[in-house]
Amino acid sequence: MMRVEVNPGLLHWALDRAGLSPDVFGKKFPKLGEWLEGTLSPTLKQLEAFAKATHTSIGFLFLPEPPVETIPIPDFRTMAHARMEHPSPDLFDTIYLCQQRQEWYCDYARLHGEEPLGFVGSAQIDHDVIRLAGTIRHAIGFDLNARHQFPTWTDALRHFIGQVENLGVMVMVSGIVGSNTRRKLDPDEFRGFALADELAPLIFINGSDTKAAQMFTLAHELTHIWLGESGISDPQAAVLPDEHIERWCNAVAAELLVPLEAIRQAWRPDQALHDEIQRLARQFKVSTLVILRRLFDANAIEQQTLWDTYYEELARLRKLDRGGAGGGDFYRTLGARVSKRFARALVASTLEGQTLFQDAFRMLGIRKTATFYREAEKLRLR
């Protein structure tokens, strides 16, 4: 039996990187303890299986020492534990996959003569928050009057995503890495990121986060696109980040969703806070989390009340999400996970023979030809 020499430190690194304990692999890799001690080397087949189990490129395991990995886009996360020494493989793989999709769409856009999107990078950090929020709101057609036609804020969120896509931005909402249901993304690590580009701007939203929080994330990342600044974020309506760009993007996002003057006029201070945030959420067609942030901005509640009520409401909404309320199967469809804009372009290009089926399958996260044609039917491309 031929074995391969590997630095035990790299095996330890792969486990730490994936957040896994050696005990997890006791049955799958009975000799793992000896590999880690350096008293026995794995076979190539065993090493390949270990790399797959830890979501590690096998090439890394042949290096003389563990590599230093850095996130390929600016990191604007403000949560205390977010700037970890080793971001998870799930985060890395999600960013890399979205970058591949963006690169493909850039080539597609050039081939079809699409014009650069003028709004990408049109904002500056010193621009007036209220004026810029109004500009974005008008551009996507997401003003208060347009929202009144929707029965719930979750319906408004679907419309919000659709309008952003119509503007030319790919919006991908997924709670897993690619199509691997065993690799669930952790909202405590990141809530979303933006990849700014004049031809193929892309927003990714962590679908494992509450649907209520996703609306604010989308507004925040859209502001990043307007700023022309790629980056990974953990936007929360109740948080006032120290990072200047994040604080500014949060402010624009809040004003975009609920204009300050409008919330001041609608607020009824003589009513119970819990009842009032529910009423205002129905009126503005946004989540109660956004309403709480705007009440704080309007000086209607104090910061401690904001924090206490926000996290109570967040816990309630997480229970609703776990119970299946408020989202239906919208977030489970291919178009939502990879962006309808991207899916339509890729499927059409593949059917026209311009893109290989195997490349399309990889970027869409599907394996069967039948699934591909079924999705083509859903996208009305057959």
N, C-alpha and C positions, 0 to 999 in steps of 0.2 A: 504494500500500500504506500503510494507516494504522498509525502507530506510537504507542506510549503512553510518556509521560515517566515514568521511574522513577529513583529515587535509586540510583546504582551501589552505594552502601554497603549498601543493603537486599539486593542480590543477593549481595554478599560475606557478609552476615550469614546469609542463608538457606543458603549453602553451608557455612559454619562450623557452624551449628546442626545441620545434618544430618551433619556429619563427612565432607564430600565435597570432593574436589579438582576444580578446573575441568577438569583433564585427563580426568576420567571422562566428561564430556559433550562431548568434542571432536567426535564424529560426530553426536550428537543435536542439538547447538546449535553449528553451525560459527562463528557470530558472537558466541559468548559472551565471547570476549576483548574485543571492541569494546564489548559491553554493560557489562562490568566496568570498562572504562576511561572509559565515558561518552561515547564518540565516536559511538555508534549506539544507538538505542532499539529494543527488541523490539516486535513486533506484539502485540496482545492475545492472539491464539491462542498465540503463542510464550511469552508470559508465563504463561499458564494451564498450558502444558505444563511449564514450568520449575518452577512452584509445585507441581505434582503430583509431579515427579521429586524435589524436595527435601522433600516432605511438609510443605509450608508453606501456610497459609491465604492465598489470593491477596489478601485484604484487607490483610494485613500489608505486601505489596509496594507498596501505594499510600500508605503512611504517609510523613511527611517524614523520619523517622529510625527506626532499628531499635528495636523495643519491648523492654522489660525483662520477660521472662517469669519467673514464679516457680511452683514446684510448688504445687498447690492444697491440699496436705495437709502436715502437719508432716514434716520430713525428719530421720529418726533414723539415717541411714546413718553408719557409722563408718570405712569404708575411706578411705584417705588421698585418693584421687583422685575420690571419689564426689560431693563437694560442688562439682561443676564449675560454672563460670560459666553455661554453657548446657546444661542437661540435654537429652538427645536427644529428637527428635520422637517416637520410639518410646515413650519413657517417658510423655511428655505424653499422647499419643493413647490409650495403654492406660489411664491413670488416668481420662481424660475418658469413655472408653467404659464403664468400670466404674461411674463416677458416674451415667451415663445409665441403666444397667441398674438400679442401686440406686434411683434416683428412680422409675423405672417400678414396681419391686416395692413401694416404699412406698405408692404410689397403689393398687396391686392389693390390698395387705394391708389398707388402710383400707376399701376397697370391700367386702371380704369379712369385715370385722369381726375380723381377727386381733388378738390381744392383744399388747401390748409384751412383749418378752423380758426377764424380770427379771434375768438374769445379766449383761446388757450394762451395764457401768459399776458392777458390784457390788463390784469389788475396789479396793483402794487400795494405793499403792506401799509402805506400811509394813506390809502384811499378811504374816503368816508364810508363807514360800515353800513349806514342806512341807505345811502345812495347806491352802493354796490349791490346790496341785497335786493333792492328794487330792480336793478338792471338784470340780475340773474333770474329773479322771479318772473319778470316780463319775458325773458328769452325762452324760458322753458314752459311758459303758460301755466304757472302753478300759483296763481293769486287766490285770494280768499273766495272770490265769486266762483272760480272754476271748481273749487273743492266742495262747494255746497251741494253739488249734484250727487256726491257719493254718500252712501248711507253710513259708512264707518271710516275711521282713519286708516284701517288696513287696506280698504279699497283705494283710498287716497294715495297710500304708499305705492300700490301697483301702478297707479296713474303717474305718480312722481317718477318712478323708474322708467316707465314708457316714454315720458316726455324728455327725460335726460338722454335716453337712447336716440330719440328722434332728432335731438340736437347734434348728434354725432359722437356721443360718448358711450363706449361699451361699459355696461354695468353687469358685473358678475356677482351673484349672491350664492354662496355655498358654505356649508358647515363641515365639509370633508375635504381631504386632499384629492384632487382630481375626481375620480368616481369610486374611490376606495372607502366604503362605508365603515371600515374598521379604523380609519385614521380620522378621527373627529378633531376639528380645529378647536382650540381653547380660546374663548373670548377674553380670558384673563391675561393671555399673552398679547393679543392684538385684536382690534375690532374692525380694522379696514386699512386699505392703502390706496394711493393714487399713483398712476404712472402717466405723467404728463407727456403729451406728444401732439404736434399740430395736425397730424393725419389720423392718429389712432389713440386718442386719450382713453384711459381705462381706469375704472374704479372697481375695486374688489371689496365686498362686504362680507364679514364673517357671519355666515348664516346660523352659527351656533349661538350667537348672541340673541337676546330677545328681539322680537320683531318691532317692539316699541322703541328699542334703542337703535335699530337699523335705520330708521328715518333720519335721526340726527346724524348718524355716521355718513349717510349718503349726502346730506347737505354739507357736512364738513369736508368730505373728500371732493365734492364738486367745487368748493371754494379753492381747494388746492389746485384743481385743474385750471380754474380762472387765474390763479396766481402763477401757473406754469411751474409749480414746485412739486416734484414727485416726493413721496414719503410714506412711511408707515405710521399709523396713529392709533390712539386708543380714546377717541373722542367720547366724552360723557357730558351730558347737559349740566350736571351738577358740579362739574370740576372747573376750576379757574386755573389753567396751567401756568407754570412759570415761563415755559417756552413762549417767546413772543409770537411766533408764527401760529402756534396752536391756539393761543388765547385769541388772536385776531380771527382765525378761521372759525373758532367756536362762536364768536360774537356775530360774524356774518351769517353763519348757519342758523343761529337762533332768530336773528332778524328776518332771514329768508322765510322761515317757517311760520313765525308769529310776529308781525310788526309790533314794536313796543307801544306805539300810540294806540293801536287797536286793542291790545290787552289791557291797557289802562282804562279805556272806555268800557270794556266788557266786564271788568272785575267788580264783584259785589262783596265788599269787605264785611258786610253784616252776616254773610252766610258761612257755614262750616267749611273749613278748608277742603276736607275730603270730598264733600259734595260739589264744591265749586270747581275743583280741578277736573272732575268728571264732566261737569257741564261744559266747561271751556274746551276740553278735549273734543267733545262732540261738536261744538260750534266751529272750532278752527280746523277740525279734521286732522289733528296731530295727536301724538301720545301724551299721556298725563305727565311723563317725564319732561317733555319740552315745555309744557305749561308751567310746571314748577320752576324751571329755570327762568322763564319770562316773568313770572310773578316776583322772583328775586330781583331781576333786572329793573323791574318797575317799582322797586322798593316797597312792595306789598307784603313781603315776608322777609324775615331775617335769615342770615346764612345758616345758623344752626337748624332752623325750621326747614330750610331747603334740604340740607343734608339728611336730617332724620326722616322727613317725609319721602324724599327721593328714594332712599334705600328700602323703606317699607313698601313703597309702591313697586320698586324693582323686584322685590321678593314676590309680591302678589302676581306680577306679570310673568315671572318665570314659572310659577305654578300653572298659570293659564297656558303658557306655551307647552309645558310638559303634558298638559291634558289635551293638547291638540286644538285649542281654541285660537281663533283669530288668523289662521294662515292658510288653511286648506292645503291642497297639494301644489300651490303656486311655486313654492320654493323647492319642490322636488323635480320640477320639469327641467329638461335640458336647456331650454331657452333662458331660464332664470339662472341656472348654474354657470353657463358660459356666455351669456348675453345673446339675446335674440339677433341683435345686429351682427355679431360675430358668427353665430351659427348659420344664419341665412347666407352670408357671404361665403363661408367655408363649404357648406353643402352645395351651393350653386357652382362654385369653382370646381369641386370634385366631380359633380355630375357632368360638367363641361370638359372634363379631362385635363384641367390645368393643375390640379392638386392630386397627389397620390392618395388612394384610399387609406393606406396604412398611416400616412401623416394626418389625415382627417380623423381617423379613429383615435389616434393618440391625443390630439388636441381637444377632441370632443369627449374623450373618456369613455368610449364605447368599444365593444369587441366584435360584435356580430354585424354582418351585412344587412340582415333583416332589420336590426335596430336602426341602422343608418337610414334605410329607406322609409321606415316608419316615421322617423323624425323629419325626413324630407316631406312626407305627407302632411305632418302637423304644421310645418313651416310653409306649406303650400307651394312647394318647389317641384312637385311632380304632377 
